[in-house]
Amino acid sequence: MIKYKELLFLNKINRVGKVTIYTKYWDMLINSKDMDDLFNKLHKSNKISEDKLIKAKNEAEKIYDSVVNDSEINVVTVFDKEYPKKLFDMENQKPLYLYVKGNMETLSKSNIAIIGTRKPSDNTKIFEKELVKGILAVSKRVVVSGLALGCDKIAHETTVNENKITIAFLPCGLNVISPSSNKKLAKSIIEQGGCLVSEYEPDKKVFKRNYVERDKIVAAFSDIVFVLQCGEKSGTMHTVNATIDFKKVNHRDLYVYLPEDMSDGDYSGNISILKSNNGTKVSDIDEFCEEIVILEKDNNLNKNVDYQSKLI
């Protein structure tokens, strides 16, 4: 929780978000002893009114006290060693801090994100369940998804049923499971040794823009992204496009399911990804699992990346 209170304070100042903190207030932040020292530095700079600073300070202290007194929630800031290093690829859009419920050790394990539409076809549902089982049978990778309905839920649920570990990234606070029908699943994820992760305050409700931000985090966090089914204009494409961008920075693998029969659902997003040569086509589970085994033997992905130099 290094500098958590200071980060909260800055983030609560009106019109001061992640990008502004990283680009404008970073030096002031790292050179401040505590929140009061940071408050004084900002006050002396005359860049922000005293009223705004006082309001932000009070809000930050209230949230801080609430979080530190919640035994179920852990906080990992961008300064902590537990912070997922791959998120540094997001540069000045990376989360300032993450709230975690469950086993934080899972954040450092190799993983695979399994994503797709909230309304998968029957064919996709069957394929996804067998795919997840196949991956878990040959790999120790943690399954990552977003706890939404459809493909996300199938990925988490199948993993839990196989007594394996999964991580859910939420577009809302950890105390506000959305959709509410997934509350039982969320509890099972934690009980099975996985975790729930969010960059939003524990009681923060979901907003439309949160989905895009969450999807970028999933893309940056994941070693492999597997797309089951999506339309060209679906939310899944946010994760896909971010994954493609991050592939240009550091290695990531993008795989796309493409069935022979596509008459029972919208696979236009899948087709678009493959046409642009940004993903690898998968139609056979056994062949894909063989590739996973090969990737499992290479444990050096991102090993030599100097993420610490990307902190600023």
C-alpha positions as a Markdown table, in Angstrom:
| # | Residue | x | y | z |
|---|---|---|---|---|
| 1 | Met | 0.0 | 0.0 | 0.0 |
| 2 | Ile | 2.9 | 2.3 | -0.6 |
| 3 | Lys | 1.7 | 5.9 | -1.1 |
| 4 | Tyr | -1.9 | 4.7 | -1.3 |
| 5 | Lys | -3.3 | 7.6 | 0.7 |
| 6 | Glu | -1.3 | 10.1 | -1.4 |
| 7 | Leu | -2.6 | 8.5 | -4.7 |
| 8 | Leu | -6.2 | 8.6 | -3.4 |
| 9 | Phe | -5.8 | 12.3 | -2.5 |
| 10 | Leu | -4.6 | 13.2 | -5.9 |
| 11 | Asn | -7.2 | 11.1 | -7.6 |
| 12 | Lys | -9.9 | 12.8 | -5.6 |
| 13 | Ile | -9.0 | 16.3 | -6.8 |
| 14 | Asn | -11.5 | 17.5 | -9.3 |
| 15 | Arg | -10.3 | 16.9 | -12.9 |
| 16 | Val | -7.2 | 15.1 | -11.8 |
| 17 | Gly | -7.1 | 11.6 | -13.2 |
| 18 | Lys | -4.4 | 8.9 | -13.8 |
| 19 | Val | -2.9 | 10.6 | -16.8 |
| 20 | Thr | -2.6 | 14.0 | -15.1 |
| 21 | Ile | -1.0 | 12.4 | -12.0 |
| 22 | Tyr | 1.6 | 10.5 | -14.1 |
| 23 | Thr | 2.4 | 13.4 | -16.3 |
| 24 | Lys | 2.0 | 16.5 | -14.1 |
| 25 | Tyr | 2.2 | 15.6 | -10.4 |
| 26 | Trp | 4.5 | 12.5 | -10.4 |
| 27 | Asp | 7.7 | 14.2 | -9.2 |
| 28 | Met | 5.8 | 16.0 | -6.5 |
| 29 | Leu | 4.2 | 12.7 | -5.4 |
| 30 | Ile | 7.4 | 10.7 | -5.2 |
| 31 | Asn | 9.1 | 13.5 | -3.3 |
| 32 | Ser | 6.4 | 13.9 | -0.7 |
| 33 | Lys | 6.8 | 12.3 | 2.7 |
| 34 | Asp | 3.0 | 11.8 | 3.2 |
| 35 | Met | -0.4 | 13.1 | 2.2 |
| 36 | Asp | 0.0 | 16.2 | 4.4 |
| 37 | Asp | 3.3 | 17.0 | 2.8 |
| 38 | Leu | 1.8 | 16.6 | -0.6 |
| 39 | Phe | -1.1 | 18.8 | 0.4 |
| 40 | Asn | 1.3 | 21.6 | 1.4 |
| 41 | Lys | 3.3 | 21.3 | -1.8 |
| 42 | Leu | 0.2 | 21.6 | -3.9 |
| 43 | His | -1.1 | 24.4 | -1.8 |
| 44 | Lys | 2.1 | 26.4 | -2.2 |
| 45 | Ser | 2.1 | 25.8 | -6.0 |
| 46 | Asn | -1.2 | 27.8 | -6.2 |
| 47 | Lys | -2.3 | 25.5 | -9.0 |
| 48 | Ile | -5.3 | 24.1 | -7.1 |
| 49 | Ser | -7.6 | 26.0 | -4.8 |
| 50 | Glu | -7.5 | 25.3 | -1.1 |
| 51 | Asp | -11.2 | 24.3 | -1.0 |
| 52 | Lys | -10.6 | 21.7 | -3.6 |
| 53 | Leu | -7.6 | 20.3 | -1.8 |
| 54 | Ile | -9.4 | 20.1 | 1.5 |
| 55 | Lys | -12.4 | 18.4 | -0.1 |
| 56 | Ala | -10.1 | 15.8 | -1.8 |
| 57 | Lys | -8.1 | 15.2 | 1.4 |
| 58 | Asn | -11.3 | 14.5 | 3.4 |
| 59 | Glu | -12.6 | 12.2 | 0.7 |
| 60 | Ala | -9.3 | 10.3 | 0.5 |
| 61 | Glu | -9.1 | 9.9 | 4.3 |
| 62 | Lys | -12.6 | 8.5 | 4.4 |
| 63 | Ile | -11.9 | 6.0 | 1.7 |
| 64 | Tyr | -8.6 | 5.1 | 3.2 |
| 65 | Asp | -10.0 | 4.4 | 6.6 |
| 66 | Ser | -12.8 | 2.3 | 5.1 |
| 67 | Val | -10.5 | 0.2 | 3.0 |
| 68 | Val | -7.8 | -0.5 | 5.7 |
| 69 | Asn | -10.5 | -1.6 | 8.1 |
| 70 | Asp | -11.9 | -4.1 | 5.6 |
| 71 | Ser | -10.1 | -7.4 | 6.3 |
| 72 | Glu | -11.3 | -8.9 | 3.0 |
| 73 | Ile | -9.7 | -6.2 | 0.7 |
| 74 | Asn | -6.0 | -5.8 | -0.1 |
| 75 | Val | -4.6 | -2.8 | -1.9 |
| 76 | Val | -1.7 | -2.9 | -4.3 |
| 77 | Thr | -0.3 | 0.4 | -5.6 |
| 78 | Val | 1.9 | 1.1 | -8.6 |
| 79 | Phe | 4.8 | 1.4 | -6.1 |
| 80 | Asp | 4.3 | -2.1 | -4.5 |
| 81 | Lys | 6.3 | -5.1 | -5.6 |
| 82 | Glu | 3.1 | -7.1 | -5.9 |
| 83 | Tyr | 1.8 | -4.8 | -8.6 |
| 84 | Pro | 1.5 | -6.8 | -11.9 |
| 85 | Lys | 4.5 | -5.7 | -13.9 |
| 86 | Lys | 2.8 | -6.2 | -17.3 |
| 87 | Leu | 0.5 | -3.3 | -16.5 |
| 88 | Phe | 3.4 | -1.0 | -17.0 |
| 89 | Asp | 2.9 | -1.5 | -20.7 |
| 90 | Met | -0.2 | 0.8 | -20.2 |
| 91 | Glu | 2.2 | 3.6 | -19.4 |
| 92 | Asn | 0.3 | 6.7 | -18.1 |
| 93 | Gln | -3.0 | 4.8 | -18.3 |
| 94 | Lys | -2.1 | 2.1 | -15.9 |
| 95 | Pro | -4.1 | 1.8 | -12.7 |
| 96 | Leu | -2.7 | 3.8 | -9.8 |
| 97 | Tyr | -3.8 | 1.0 | -7.5 |
| 98 | Leu | -5.7 | -2.2 | -7.5 |
| 99 | Tyr | -8.1 | -3.6 | -5.0 |
| 100 | Val | -7.9 | -7.3 | -4.5 |
| 101 | Lys | -10.2 | -9.9 | -2.8 |
| 102 | Gly | -8.7 | -13.3 | -2.5 |
| 103 | Asn | -5.3 | -14.7 | -3.2 |
| 104 | Met | -2.9 | -12.0 | -4.4 |
| 105 | Glu | -0.2 | -14.5 | -5.3 |
| 106 | Thr | -2.3 | -15.5 | -8.4 |
| 107 | Leu | -1.4 | -12.1 | -9.9 |
| 108 | Ser | 2.2 | -13.2 | -10.5 |
| 109 | Lys | 1.3 | -16.5 | -12.2 |
| 110 | Ser | 1.3 | -17.1 | -15.9 |
| 111 | Asn | -2.2 | -16.8 | -17.3 |
| 112 | Ile | -4.6 | -16.9 | -20.2 |
| 113 | Ala | -7.6 | -14.6 | -20.7 |
| 114 | Ile | -10.7 | -16.2 | -22.2 |
| 115 | Ile | -13.2 | -13.6 | -23.5 |
| 116 | Gly | -16.2 | -13.2 | -25.7 |
| 117 | Thr | -19.8 | -12.2 | -26.2 |
| 118 | Arg | -22.4 | -12.2 | -23.5 |
| 119 | Lys | -24.7 | -14.2 | -25.8 |
| 120 | Pro | -22.6 | -17.1 | -27.2 |
| 121 | Ser | -24.1 | -19.6 | -29.6 |
| 122 | Asp | -24.7 | -23.2 | -28.3 |
| 123 | Asn | -21.7 | -24.3 | -30.4 |
| 124 | Thr | -19.4 | -21.7 | -28.7 |
| 125 | Lys | -20.7 | -22.7 | -25.3 |
| 126 | Ile | -19.8 | -26.4 | -25.9 |
| 127 | Phe | -16.4 | -25.5 | -27.4 |
| 128 | Glu | -15.5 | -23.1 | -24.6 |
| 129 | Lys | -16.2 | -25.6 | -21.8 |
| 130 | Glu | -14.0 | -28.2 | -23.5 |
| 131 | Leu | -11.4 | -25.7 | -24.3 |
| 132 | Val | -11.0 | -24.5 | -20.7 |
| 133 | Lys | -10.9 | -28.1 | -19.4 |
| 134 | Gly | -8.3 | -28.9 | -22.0 |
| 135 | Ile | -6.1 | -25.9 | -21.1 |
| 136 | Leu | -6.4 | -26.7 | -17.3 |
| 137 | Ala | -5.4 | -30.3 | -18.0 |
| 138 | Val | -2.1 | -29.5 | -19.7 |
| 139 | Ser | -1.3 | -26.1 | -18.1 |
| 140 | Lys | -0.9 | -24.4 | -14.8 |
| 141 | Arg | -2.0 | -21.1 | -16.2 |
| 142 | Val | -4.6 | -19.0 | -14.4 |
| 143 | Val | -7.8 | -18.4 | -16.3 |
| 144 | Val | -8.6 | -14.6 | -16.6 |
| 145 | Ser | -11.9 | -13.0 | -17.5 |
| 146 | Gly | -14.3 | -10.2 | -16.6 |
| 147 | Leu | -17.1 | -11.9 | -14.7 |
| 148 | Ala | -19.7 | -10.9 | -17.2 |
| 149 | Leu | -22.5 | -13.1 | -18.5 |
| 150 | Gly | -21.9 | -15.5 | -21.4 |
| 151 | Cys | -18.3 | -16.4 | -22.3 |
| 152 | Asp | -16.8 | -14.8 | -19.2 |
| 153 | Lys | -19.1 | -16.7 | -16.9 |
| 154 | Ile | -18.4 | -20.0 | -18.6 |
| 155 | Ala | -14.6 | -19.4 | -18.4 |
| 156 | His | -14.8 | -18.7 | -14.6 |
| 157 | Glu | -17.4 | -21.4 | -13.8 |
| 158 | Thr | -15.7 | -24.2 | -15.7 |
| 159 | Thr | -12.4 | -23.4 | -14.0 |
| 160 | Val | -14.0 | -23.4 | -10.6 |
| 161 | Asn | -15.7 | -26.7 | -11.3 |
| 162 | Glu | -12.3 | -28.1 | -12.3 |
| 163 | Asn | -11.0 | -27.0 | -8.9 |
| 164 | Lys | -8.5 | -24.6 | -10.6 |
| 165 | Ile | -7.7 | -20.9 | -10.2 |
| 166 | Thr | -9.3 | -18.0 | -12.0 |
| 167 | Ile | -9.0 | -14.2 | -11.8 |
| 168 | Ala | -11.9 | -11.9 | -12.4 |
| 169 | Phe | -11.3 | -8.2 | -13.3 |
| 170 | Leu | -14.3 | -6.1 | -12.5 |
| 171 | Pro | -15.6 | -2.8 | -14.0 |
| 172 | Cys | -17.0 | -1.8 | -10.6 |
| 173 | Gly | -16.0 | -2.0 | -7.0 |
| 174 | Leu | -15.4 | -5.4 | -5.3 |
| 175 | Asn | -18.4 | -5.0 | -3.1 |
| 176 | Val | -20.7 | -4.4 | -6.2 |
| 177 | Ile | -20.7 | -7.5 | -8.3 |
| 178 | Ser | -22.3 | -6.8 | -11.7 |
| 179 | Pro | -24.4 | -8.6 | -12.8 |
| 180 | Ser | -25.6 | -9.5 | -9.3 |
| 181 | Ser | -26.5 | -13.0 | -10.5 |
| 182 | Asn | -22.7 | -13.7 | -10.5 |
| 183 | Lys | -22.3 | -13.1 | -6.7 |
| 184 | Lys | -22.2 | -16.8 | -5.9 |
| 185 | Leu | -19.7 | -17.4 | -8.7 |
| 186 | Ala | -17.5 | -14.5 | -7.4 |
| 187 | Lys | -17.5 | -16.1 | -3.9 |
| 188 | Ser | -16.6 | -19.5 | -5.4 |
| 189 | Ile | -13.6 | -17.9 | -7.3 |
| 190 | Ile | -12.2 | -16.6 | -4.0 |
| 191 | Glu | -12.9 | -19.9 | -2.1 |
| 192 | Gln | -11.1 | -21.8 | -4.9 |
| 193 | Gly | -7.9 | -19.8 | -4.4 |
| 194 | Gly | -8.4 | -17.2 | -7.1 |
| 195 | Cys | -9.2 | -13.5 | -6.7 |
| 196 | Leu | -11.3 | -10.6 | -7.8 |
| 197 | Val | -9.5 | -7.4 | -8.9 |
| 198 | Ser | -10.7 | -3.9 | -9.6 |
| 199 | Glu | -9.1 | -0.4 | -9.9 |
| 200 | Tyr | -12.3 | 1.1 | -8.5 |
| 201 | Glu | -13.2 | 1.9 | -4.9 |
| 202 | Pro | -15.0 | -1.1 | -3.2 |
| 203 | Asp | -18.5 | 0.4 | -3.4 |
| 204 | Lys | -18.2 | 2.1 | -6.8 |
| 205 | Lys | -21.0 | 1.2 | -9.2 |
| 206 | Val | -20.3 | 0.4 | -12.8 |
| 207 | Phe | -20.3 | 3.0 | -15.5 |
| 208 | Lys | -20.2 | 2.4 | -19.2 |
| 209 | Arg | -16.7 | 3.8 | -19.6 |
| 210 | Asn | -15.4 | 1.4 | -16.9 |
| 211 | Tyr | -15.8 | -1.5 | -19.2 |
| 212 | Val | -13.3 | -0.1 | -21.7 |
| 213 | Glu | -10.8 | 0.7 | -19.0 |
| 214 | Arg | -11.3 | -2.8 | -17.5 |
| 215 | Asp | -10.8 | -4.4 | -20.9 |
| 216 | Lys | -7.5 | -2.6 | -21.4 |
| 217 | Ile | -6.3 | -3.9 | -18.1 |
| 218 | Val | -7.2 | -7.5 | -19.0 |
| 219 | Ala | -5.3 | -7.1 | -22.3 |
| 220 | Ala | -2.2 | -5.7 | -20.6 |
| 221 | Phe | -2.3 | -8.3 | -17.7 |
| 222 | Ser | -2.8 | -11.4 | -19.8 |
| 223 | Asp | 0.0 | -13.4 | -21.4 |
| 224 | Ile | -2.5 | -15.0 | -23.9 |
| 225 | Val | -5.9 | -13.7 | -25.0 |
| 226 | Phe | -8.3 | -16.2 | -26.5 |
| 227 | Val | -11.4 | -14.9 | -28.2 |
| 228 | Leu | -14.4 | -17.3 | -28.4 |
| 229 | Gln | -17.0 | -15.3 | -30.2 |
| 230 | Cys | -17.7 | -11.6 | -30.8 |
| 231 | Gly | -19.2 | -9.2 | -33.3 |
| 232 | Glu | -17.1 | -6.5 | -35.0 |
| 233 | Lys | -18.6 | -3.8 | -32.8 |
| 234 | Ser | -18.8 | -5.7 | -29.6 |
| 235 | Gly | -17.2 | -4.8 | -26.3 |
| 236 | Thr | -14.8 | -7.8 | -26.7 |
| 237 | Met | -13.1 | -5.9 | -29.4 |
| 238 | His | -11.9 | -3.3 | -26.8 |
| 239 | Thr | -9.8 | -6.1 | -25.3 |
| 240 | Val | -8.7 | -7.3 | -28.7 |
| 241 | Asn | -7.6 | -3.9 | -29.9 |
| 242 | Ala | -5.7 | -3.2 | -26.7 |
| 243 | Thr | -4.0 | -6.7 | -27.0 |
| 244 | Ile | -2.9 | -5.9 | -30.5 |
| 245 | Asp | -1.4 | -2.6 | -29.3 |
| 246 | Phe | 0.4 | -4.2 | -26.4 |
| 247 | Lys | 1.8 | -6.9 | -28.7 |
| 248 | Lys | 3.8 | -4.1 | -30.4 |
| 249 | Val | 5.4 | -3.3 | -27.0 |
| 250 | Asn | 5.9 | -6.7 | -25.5 |
| 251 | His | 5.1 | -10.3 | -26.5 |
| 252 | Arg | 1.5 | -11.4 | -26.2 |
| 253 | Asp | -0.4 | -14.1 | -28.0 |
| 254 | Leu | -3.9 | -13.7 | -29.5 |
| 255 | Tyr | -5.9 | -16.7 | -30.5 |
| 256 | Val | -9.3 | -16.7 | -32.2 |
| 257 | Tyr | -11.9 | -19.5 | -32.4 |
| 258 | Leu | -13.4 | -20.0 | -35.8 |
| 259 | Pro | -15.9 | -22.9 | -36.3 |
| 260 | Glu | -16.6 | -24.4 | -39.6 |
| 261 | Asp | -20.3 | -23.7 | -39.1 |
| 262 | Met | -21.0 | -20.1 | -38.2 |
| 263 | Ser | -24.7 | -20.1 | -38.9 |
| 264 | Asp | -25.8 | -20.0 | -35.3 |
| 265 | Gly | -24.1 | -16.8 | -34.1 |
| 266 | Asp | -22.2 | -13.6 | -34.9 |
| 267 | Tyr | -18.5 | -14.3 | -35.5 |
| 268 | Ser | -17.8 | -11.1 | -37.5 |
| 269 | Gly | -15.3 | -9.9 | -34.9 |
| 270 | Asn | -13.5 | -13.2 | -35.1 |
| 271 | Ile | -13.3 | -13.0 | -38.9 |
| 272 | Ser | -12.1 | -9.4 | -38.8 |
| 273 | Ile | -9.3 | -10.3 | -36.4 |
| 274 | Leu | -8.1 | -13.1 | -38.6 |
| 275 | Lys | -8.4 | -11.1 | -41.8 |
| 276 | Ser | -6.1 | -8.5 | -40.3 |
| 277 | Asn | -3.6 | -11.2 | -39.4 |
| 278 | Asn | -3.6 | -10.1 | -35.8 |
| 279 | Gly | -4.6 | -13.4 | -34.4 |
| 280 | Thr | -4.1 | -17.1 | -34.8 |
| 281 | Lys | -7.0 | -19.3 | -35.9 |
| 282 | Val | -8.1 | -22.1 | -33.6 |
| 283 | Ser | -10.6 | -24.7 | -34.6 |
| 284 | Asp | -9.2 | -27.8 | -32.8 |
| 285 | Ile | -8.8 | -28.0 | -29.0 |
| 286 | Asp | -6.2 | -30.7 | -29.0 |
| 287 | Glu | -4.0 | -28.8 | -31.4 |
| 288 | Phe | -4.3 | -25.7 | -29.4 |
| 289 | Cys | -3.5 | -27.5 | -26.1 |
| 290 | Glu | -0.4 | -28.9 | -27.8 |
| 291 | Glu | 0.7 | -25.4 | -28.5 |
| 292 | Ile | 0.0 | -24.4 | -24.9 |
| 293 | Val | 2.3 | -27.2 | -23.8 |
| 294 | Ile | 5.0 | -25.8 | -26.0 |
| 295 | Leu | 4.5 | -22.3 | -24.5 |
| 296 | Glu | 4.5 | -23.8 | -21.0 |
| 297 | Lys | 8.1 | -24.9 | -21.6 |
| 298 | Asp | 9.1 | -21.3 | -22.3 |
| 299 | Asn | 8.9 | -19.6 | -19.0 |
| 300 | Asn | 10.9 | -16.6 | -20.1 |
| 301 | Leu | 8.0 | -14.5 | -21.5 |
| 302 | Asn | 8.6 | -10.9 | -20.3 |
| 303 | Lys | 11.3 | -12.1 | -17.9 |
| 304 | Asn | 13.9 | -9.7 | -19.1 |
| 305 | Val | 11.7 | -6.7 | -19.6 |
| 306 | Asp | 12.8 | -3.7 | -17.6 |
| 307 | Tyr | 9.4 | -2.7 | -16.3 |
| 308 | Gln | 10.8 | -0.6 | -13.5 |
| 309 | Ser | 12.0 | 1.9 | -16.1 |
| 310 | Lys | 8.4 | 2.3 | -17.2 |
| 311 | Leu | 7.2 | 3.4 | -13.8 |
| 312 | Ile | 7.1 | 7.1 | -14.7 |
